[in-house]
Amino acid sequence: MFGTSGVRGPVGEEVTADLALDVGRALATDGAETVVVGRDARDSGRMLARALVAGLTECGSDAIDVGVEATPTVARAVVREGADAGVVVTASHNPAPDNGIKLWTESGRAFGEGERRRLDDLGD
């Protein structure tokens, strides 16, 4: 599911509300009790962020939705809020029809290979 910078691709094909819901569930199942969720201004961002929050809360985690924020701001918010993880809905420089999901650790660094693999395993 995840590449080196999370997952990115066309909304409705590779990046879907179901995928975002599953990512939220996997983070919660993996033990993230509090997760900061942010997004960029792409049209699909609100829908994907809501699905992430739904997956998190369905599995008992708390979500801090910071709305539209730059990716580094969300990473810093994870540390500032004492959260266990962070998620940014963004496709960075990819075309407008795309979107993506990028994950942050409690220390505000991008998820590494081991963390991504663990979530992939939980999502299977």
N, C-alpha and C positions, 0 to 999 in steps of 0.2 A: 504494500500500500504506500509506504513512505520512501522517498528518495533522500538525497543528502540535505535538502532544504524543505522537508515536509512533502506535501503532495500538491501538485498543480496540474491544471488542465481545463478543458472546456466544461463549463457549468452545464449540468444535465447529462453529461456523458461520463467523464472521469470524476468530476467533483459534483456531488449531489447532496441533497438534504439527508439522505440515508447514510451516506459516508460521514457527514458531520455528526449525525446522531451517534453513529458507531464510535467515532473518535471520542466524543464526550463520555459515552459509556465505558470505553476502554480506560480512559484516564481515571475515572472514578473507581473502577474495578481494580486498577493498579494502585490505589491508595491515595490519590490526590484529593484531599478533603476540601480544599479551597483552590479555585482556579480563576485567574484573570482572563477575561475574554475581550479581545478588541478586534477591530476590522478596519479595512480601508474603505474608500468611498464608492467602490464598485456597486452597481445595482444589486447584484446577488449577495452582497455581504451581509445584509440584515437577515435574510432568510437562512443563510448558512450559520451565522452566529446564534440565531434562535434555536436551530437544530442542535448545535453544540451544547448550549445551555440546557436544553431539554434532556439530552443524554446524560449530562452531568447530574442534574437534579433528580432525574428518574432513579439514579443509582446512589443517591444520598449525599452527593457533594454540593458544596456551595459555589456559586458562580458570582464573580464580580465583573459585571459588564461595563467596560469603560467606553463603549461606543466607538466612534471613529477616532482612531489615534494612529500615529506613525509606529511602525514596527519596533524601533528601539524604545519608544515611550512605553509600550506594553511590556517589554522585557524589564524595564526599570520598575514598572508598577508591580510586577511579581515580587521583587525584592522589597519594595516599599510597603506593600500590603502583607508581607509575610506569607504569601500564598505558596502552595506546593507545586504549582505549575502555571503556565500561561499558554494561551492559544491566540494566534493572530490569523484572521481570515484575510488573506492577501495573495495576489499572484505577482506582486512586485512589478517587474518590467514586462510581463507577459501581456498579450493583447487583451483588450477590454472584454471579450466574451469569456475569457478564462477567469478562474479564481483558484484559491488554494488554501491550505491550512499549514501553518508553521507553529512548532511547539517549543516551549521554553521550560527550562528546569527551575527549581526553586531559587537557584543562584542567578537567574537571568541569562543563562547561556542556552544556545540552541541545543535541542535534544541531539545526542550522539547516536551512533549506530546501535549500541546496545539498548538504549531506551526506545528507539524506534522499532527495533526488532521485538522487544517485549510487548509493545502495544500492538504490533502486527499479529503476534501470537494470540493476544487476548481477543482480537477482532475476528479471528478465524472461527 
